[in-house]
Amino acid sequence: MKKIHYLFLLAALVAPQACSSDRSGTPALSEGEKLFFTDDFGTFDESVWTKETHEPGWVNQELQAYDPAQVTVGKDGDRTVLILTAEHRNGKIVSGRVNSQGKMNFRLRKTEASIRLPKTDAGLWPAFWMMGDNSMEWPKCGEIDIMEMGEKAGIANGTSETWMNSAIHYGNSPEDHRQEYHADNVAASLQDGNYHTYTLDWTENSLTVSVDGNLFHTFDISKMSGRYDYFHGDCYVLFNLAVGGAFPGITDADGISALKEGEKACMYVDWIKVY
């Protein structure tokens, strides 16, 4: 991890308000919490984040190509934010994806991010998630999906703005892939043009996901669960805005109502914190 971010451990002890003072909605530290890492995206820090490049269909039947040009840092009102832009142009779809693999990783910590989502219905698939930072293939490396939206059940039910998914993926090989997932409607739209906070509280025995401080779901990763070995190593963080694919159940660009030819859609990340 970049040394400047480790300094926040000390800063958290003497000045918990060390985050940029123009941030709105940044949570205060609870008693006993110490800040391990933070990024409020004043710039794009290449020592922490990598912009990914992938062809369409690389995974999950997704329609977009991932292009580093679709990842920027810019203004959203008075906030400086990470921007992942999906764009449908000249018959092609491009979007953005970043990860902190090999640069910033952790285990058994609390992490949260403040994100403003685009309207996903139908076909956009934003996600905030984590993968094991190790040499093991998927899913043995372990995957934690904190927040995903745009799933086909929400599209079918007309609840895309409130239907959220969280999941864990594990197993000894792709053929042995196992998953536990939870999908449900939250109380109000998460695509209302406002920033919402998505939290993972990772302890020895559980992975607990919350939205704006409200419990969404808890996954059991205790030794008795059979999942313990998959979720006790260091993980890295990913943010991405996919278009189409198996999750929304749309594999033809003509079915993407949320991103027609000539249109753009953005996912904005205001900050991420790890305690």
LOKE-334760 format. One record per residue (C-alpha): residue number from 1; residue in three letters; y, x, z. Coordinates in steps of 0.5 Angstrom, whole numbers, always signed. Layout:
REM residues N
(rec NUM; "ALA"; (Y; X; Z)) ...
This chain:
REM residues 275
(rec 1; "MET"; (+0; +0; +0)) (rec 2; "LYS"; (+7; +2; -1)) (rec 3; "LYS"; (+10; +6; +5)) (rec 4; "ILE"; (+16; +2; +5)) (rec 5; "HIS"; (+12; -4; +6)) (rec 6; "TYR"; (+9; -1; +12)) (rec 7; "LEU"; (+16; +0; +15)) (rec 8; "PHE"; (+16; -8; +16)) (rec 9; "LEU"; (+11; -7; +22)) (rec 10; "LEU"; (+16; -3; +26)) (rec 11; "ALA"; (+22; -7; +23)) (rec 12; "ALA"; (+18; -14; +26)) (rec 13; "LEU"; (+18; -11; +33)) (rec 14; "VAL"; (+25; -9; +33)) (rec 15; "ALA"; (+28; -14; +28)) (rec 16; "PRO"; (+24; -20; +26)) (rec 17; "GLN"; (+30; -22; +21)) (rec 18; "ALA"; (+29; -16; +17)) (rec 19; "CYS"; (+28; -21; +11)) (rec 20; "SER"; (+34; -22; +6)) (rec 21; "SER"; (+38; -26; +10)) (rec 22; "ASP"; (+40; -31; +4)) (rec 23; "ARG"; (+33; -33; +4)) (rec 24; "SER"; (+32; -41; +5)) (rec 25; "GLY"; (+26; -44; +9)) (rec 26; "THR"; (+23; -37; +11)) (rec 27; "PRO"; (+19; -38; +17)) (rec 28; "ALA"; (+20; -35; +24)) (rec 29; "LEU"; (+15; -30; +27)) (rec 30; "SER"; (+11; -34; +32)) (rec 31; "GLU"; (+10; -31; +39)) (rec 32; "GLY"; (+5; -25; +38)) (rec 33; "GLU"; (+5; -25; +30)) (rec 34; "LYS"; (+7; -18; +27)) (rec 35; "LEU"; (+9; -17; +20)) (rec 36; "PHE"; (+4; -13; +16)) (rec 37; "PHE"; (+7; -14; +9)) (rec 38; "THR"; (+13; -18; +6)) (rec 39; "ASP"; (+16; -18; -1)) (rec 40; "ASP"; (+21; -23; -3)) (rec 41; "PHE"; (+22; -21; -10)) (rec 42; "GLY"; (+28; -18; -10)) (rec 43; "THR"; (+25; -13; -16)) (rec 44; "PHE"; (+18; -13; -19)) (rec 45; "ASP"; (+15; -7; -15)) (rec 46; "GLU"; (+10; -4; -19)) (rec 47; "SER"; (+7; +0; -13)) (rec 48; "VAL"; (+5; -7; -10)) (rec 49; "TRP"; (+4; -11; -16)) (rec 50; "THR"; (+0; -10; -23)) (rec 51; "LYS"; (+2; -15; -29)) (rec 52; "GLU"; (-5; -17; -33)) (rec 53; "THR"; (-6; -17; -40)) (rec 54; "HIS"; (-12; -21; -43)) (rec 55; "GLU"; (-14; -25; -49)) (rec 56; "PRO"; (-15; -33; -49)) (rec 57; "GLY"; (-22; -35; -47)) (rec 58; "TRP"; (-22; -29; -42)) (rec 59; "VAL"; (-25; -33; -37)) (rec 60; "ASN"; (-26; -41; -35)) (rec 61; "GLN"; (-25; -43; -43)) (rec 62; "GLU"; (-17; -42; -41)) (rec 63; "LEU"; (-13; -43; -47)) (rec 64; "GLN"; (-7; -38; -45)) (rec 65; "ALA"; (-7; -30; -47)) (rec 66; "TYR"; (-4; -27; -41)) (rec 67; "ASP"; (+2; -22; -43)) (rec 68; "PRO"; (+6; -18; -38)) (rec 69; "ALA"; (+12; -20; -42)) (rec 70; "GLN"; (+11; -27; -38)) (rec 71; "VAL"; (+12; -24; -31)) (rec 72; "THR"; (+19; -23; -29)) (rec 73; "VAL"; (+24; -23; -23)) (rec 74; "GLY"; (+30; -27; -24)) (rec 75; "LYS"; (+34; -32; -21)) (rec 76; "ASP"; (+32; -40; -19)) (rec 77; "GLY"; (+39; -42; -16)) (rec 78; "ASP"; (+41; -38; -10)) (rec 79; "ARG"; (+34; -35; -10)) (rec 80; "THR"; (+31; -28; -13)) (rec 81; "VAL"; (+24; -30; -15)) (rec 82; "LEU"; (+18; -28; -18)) (rec 83; "ILE"; (+17; -32; -25)) (rec 84; "LEU"; (+11; -33; -28)) (rec 85; "THR"; (+12; -37; -35)) (rec 86; "ALA"; (+7; -41; -39)) (rec 87; "GLU"; (+10; -42; -46)) (rec 88; "HIS"; (+7; -45; -53)) (rec 89; "ARG"; (+10; -42; -59)) (rec 90; "ASN"; (+8; -41; -66)) (rec 91; "GLY"; (+1; -45; -64)) (rec 92; "LYS"; (+0; -39; -59)) (rec 93; "ILE"; (+0; -40; -51)) (rec 94; "VAL"; (+2; -34; -47)) (rec 95; "SER"; (+3; -34; -39)) (rec 96; "GLY"; (+3; -29; -33)) (rec 97; "ARG"; (-1; -27; -28)) (rec 98; "VAL"; (-1; -21; -23)) (rec 99; "ASN"; (-5; -18; -18)) (rec 100; "SER"; (-5; -13; -12)) (rec 101; "GLN"; (-11; -10; -13)) (rec 102; "GLY"; (-12; -3; -10)) (rec 103; "LYS"; (-5; -3; -8)) (rec 104; "MET"; (-4; -8; -3)) (rec 105; "ASN"; (-10; -11; +1)) (rec 106; "PHE"; (-12; -13; +8)) (rec 107; "ARG"; (-17; -17; +12)) (rec 108; "LEU"; (-17; -22; +18)) (rec 109; "ARG"; (-10; -23; +17)) (rec 110; "LYS"; (-5; -29; +16)) (rec 111; "THR"; (-2; -30; +9)) (rec 112; "GLU"; (+3; -35; +6)) (rec 113; "ALA"; (+7; -35; +0)) (rec 114; "SER"; (+13; -40; -2)) (rec 115; "ILE"; (+12; -43; -9)) (rec 116; "ARG"; (+15; -48; -13)) (rec 117; "LEU"; (+10; -51; -18)) (rec 118; "PRO"; (+11; -54; -25)) (rec 119; "LYS"; (+9; -61; -27)) (rec 120; "THR"; (+2; -59; -28)) (rec 121; "ASP"; (-1; -66; -32)) (rec 122; "ALA"; (-4; -65; -36)) (rec 123; "GLY"; (-7; -58; -37)) (rec 124; "LEU"; (-3; -53; -33)) (rec 125; "TRP"; (-7; -49; -27)) (rec 126; "PRO"; (-3; -45; -22)) (rec 127; "ALA"; (-6; -41; -17)) (rec 128; "PHE"; (-5; -37; -11)) (rec 129; "TRP"; (-12; -34; -9)) (rec 130; "MET"; (-15; -27; -7)) (rec 131; "MET"; (-21; -23; -9)) (rec 132; "GLY"; (-25; -18; -5)) (rec 133; "ASP"; (-22; -11; -7)) (rec 134; "ASN"; (-29; -7; -8)) (rec 135; "SER"; (-33; -5; -13)) (rec 136; "MET"; (-38; -11; -13)) (rec 137; "GLU"; (-38; -16; -19)) (rec 138; "TRP"; (-36; -23; -18)) (rec 139; "PRO"; (-38; -27; -14)) (rec 140; "LYS"; (-41; -22; -9)) (rec 141; "CYS"; (-34; -19; -8)) (rec 142; "GLY"; (-32; -25; -5)) (rec 143; "GLU"; (-26; -30; -8)) (rec 144; "ILE"; (-22; -34; -4)) (rec 145; "ASP"; (-18; -40; -7)) (rec 146; "ILE"; (-12; -42; -3)) (rec 147; "MET"; (-8; -46; -7)) (rec 148; "GLU"; (-10; -49; -14)) (rec 149; "MET"; (-7; -55; -18)) (rec 150; "GLY"; (-8; -59; -24)) (rec 151; "GLU"; (-16; -60; -23)) (rec 152; "LYS"; (-19; -66; -28)) (rec 153; "ALA"; (-20; -70; -22)) (rec 154; "GLY"; (-13; -71; -21)) (rec 155; "ILE"; (-11; -72; -28)) (rec 156; "ALA"; (-16; -78; -28)) (rec 157; "ASN"; (-14; -81; -22)) (rec 158; "GLY"; (-6; -80; -24)) (rec 159; "THR"; (-5; -76; -18)) (rec 160; "SER"; (-4; -69; -21)) (rec 161; "GLU"; (+2; -68; -16)) (rec 162; "THR"; (-1; -69; -10)) (rec 163; "TRP"; (-9; -67; -11)) (rec 164; "MET"; (-10; -60; -9)) (rec 165; "ASN"; (-16; -55; -9)) (rec 166; "SER"; (-18; -50; -4)) (rec 167; "ALA"; (-25; -46; -5)) (rec 168; "ILE"; (-29; -40; -3)) (rec 169; "HIS"; (-34; -37; -8)) (rec 170; "TYR"; (-39; -32; -7)) (rec 171; "GLY"; (-47; -30; -8)) (rec 172; "ASN"; (-51; -24; -10)) (rec 173; "SER"; (-50; -25; -18)) (rec 174; "PRO"; (-47; -29; -23)) (rec 175; "GLU"; (-53; -33; -23)) (rec 176; "ASP"; (-53; -34; -16)) (rec 177; "HIS"; (-46; -36; -15)) (rec 178; "ARG"; (-45; -41; -10)) (rec 179; "GLN"; (-38; -44; -8)) (rec 180; "GLU"; (-35; -49; -2)) (rec 181; "TYR"; (-29; -53; -4)) (rec 182; "HIS"; (-25; -58; -2)) (rec 183; "ALA"; (-20; -62; -6)) (rec 184; "ASP"; (-16; -68; -3)) (rec 185; "ASN"; (-9; -71; -4)) (rec 186; "VAL"; (-3; -68; +1)) (rec 187; "ALA"; (+2; -73; +3)) (rec 188; "ALA"; (+7; -72; -2)) (rec 189; "SER"; (+8; -69; -9)) (rec 190; "LEU"; (+8; -61; -9)) (rec 191; "GLN"; (+11; -61; -16)) (rec 192; "ASP"; (+17; -64; -13)) (rec 193; "GLY"; (+22; -59; -15)) (rec 194; "ASN"; (+22; -56; -8)) (rec 195; "TYR"; (+19; -50; -5)) (rec 196; "HIS"; (+12; -51; -1)) (rec 197; "THR"; (+9; -46; +4)) (rec 198; "TYR"; (+1; -45; +3)) (rec 199; "THR"; (-2; -41; +8)) (rec 200; "LEU"; (-9; -38; +9)) (rec 201; "ASP"; (-11; -36; +17)) (rec 202; "TRP"; (-17; -31; +16)) (rec 203; "THR"; (-20; -30; +22)) (rec 204; "GLU"; (-27; -27; +24)) (rec 205; "ASN"; (-31; -34; +24)) (rec 206; "SER"; (-26; -38; +19)) (rec 207; "LEU"; (-21; -39; +13)) (rec 208; "THR"; (-16; -44; +15)) (rec 209; "VAL"; (-12; -47; +9)) (rec 210; "SER"; (-5; -51; +11)) (rec 211; "VAL"; (+1; -53; +7)) (rec 212; "ASP"; (+8; -54; +10)) (rec 213; "GLY"; (+4; -53; +16)) (rec 214; "ASN"; (+0; -58; +16)) (rec 215; "LEU"; (-8; -57; +16)) (rec 216; "PHE"; (-11; -58; +9)) (rec 217; "HIS"; (-18; -55; +10)) (rec 218; "THR"; (-22; -50; +14)) (rec 219; "PHE"; (-28; -46; +11)) (rec 220; "ASP"; (-34; -43; +16)) (rec 221; "ILE"; (-35; -36; +15)) (rec 222; "SER"; (-39; -34; +21)) (rec 223; "LYS"; (-45; -31; +22)) (rec 224; "MET"; (-49; -37; +22)) (rec 225; "SER"; (-46; -40; +16)) (rec 226; "GLY"; (-49; -35; +11)) (rec 227; "ARG"; (-42; -33; +8)) (rec 228; "TYR"; (-40; -28; +13)) (rec 229; "ASP"; (-42; -21; +9)) (rec 230; "TYR"; (-38; -24; +3)) (rec 231; "PHE"; (-31; -25; +7)) (rec 232; "HIS"; (-30; -19; +12)) (rec 233; "GLY"; (-28; -14; +7)) (rec 234; "ASP"; (-21; -12; +4)) (rec 235; "CYS"; (-18; -17; -1)) (rec 236; "TYR"; (-12; -17; -6)) (rec 237; "VAL"; (-8; -22; -8)) (rec 238; "LEU"; (-7; -26; -14)) (rec 239; "PHE"; (-2; -31; -17)) (rec 240; "ASN"; (-3; -34; -24)) (rec 241; "LEU"; (-1; -40; -28)) (rec 242; "ALA"; (-7; -41; -33)) (rec 243; "VAL"; (-7; -47; -39)) (rec 244; "GLY"; (-13; -51; -40)) (rec 245; "GLY"; (-20; -49; -39)) (rec 246; "ALA"; (-26; -52; -35)) (rec 247; "PHE"; (-21; -53; -28)) (rec 248; "PRO"; (-17; -58; -32)) (rec 249; "GLY"; (-22; -60; -37)) (rec 250; "ILE"; (-18; -59; -43)) (rec 251; "THR"; (-20; -54; -48)) (rec 252; "ASP"; (-16; -56; -54)) (rec 253; "ALA"; (-9; -54; -54)) (rec 254; "ASP"; (-7; -61; -57)) (rec 255; "GLY"; (-9; -64; -50)) (rec 256; "ILE"; (-4; -60; -46)) (rec 257; "SER"; (+1; -65; -45)) (rec 258; "ALA"; (+5; -61; -40)) (rec 259; "LEU"; (+6; -55; -45)) (rec 260; "LYS"; (+7; -58; -52)) (rec 261; "GLU"; (+9; -53; -58)) (rec 262; "GLY"; (+16; -50; -57)) (rec 263; "GLU"; (+16; -51; -49)) (rec 264; "LYS"; (+16; -47; -43)) (rec 265; "ALA"; (+14; -48; -36)) (rec 266; "CYS"; (+15; -44; -30)) (rec 267; "MET"; (+11; -42; -23)) (rec 268; "TYR"; (+16; -39; -18)) (rec 269; "VAL"; (+14; -35; -12)) (rec 270; "ASP"; (+20; -34; -7)) (rec 271; "TRP"; (+16; -29; -2)) (rec 272; "ILE"; (+10; -27; +1)) (rec 273; "LYS"; (+8; -25; +8)) (rec 274; "VAL"; (+2; -22; +11)) (rec 275; "TYR"; (+2; -22; +19)) 
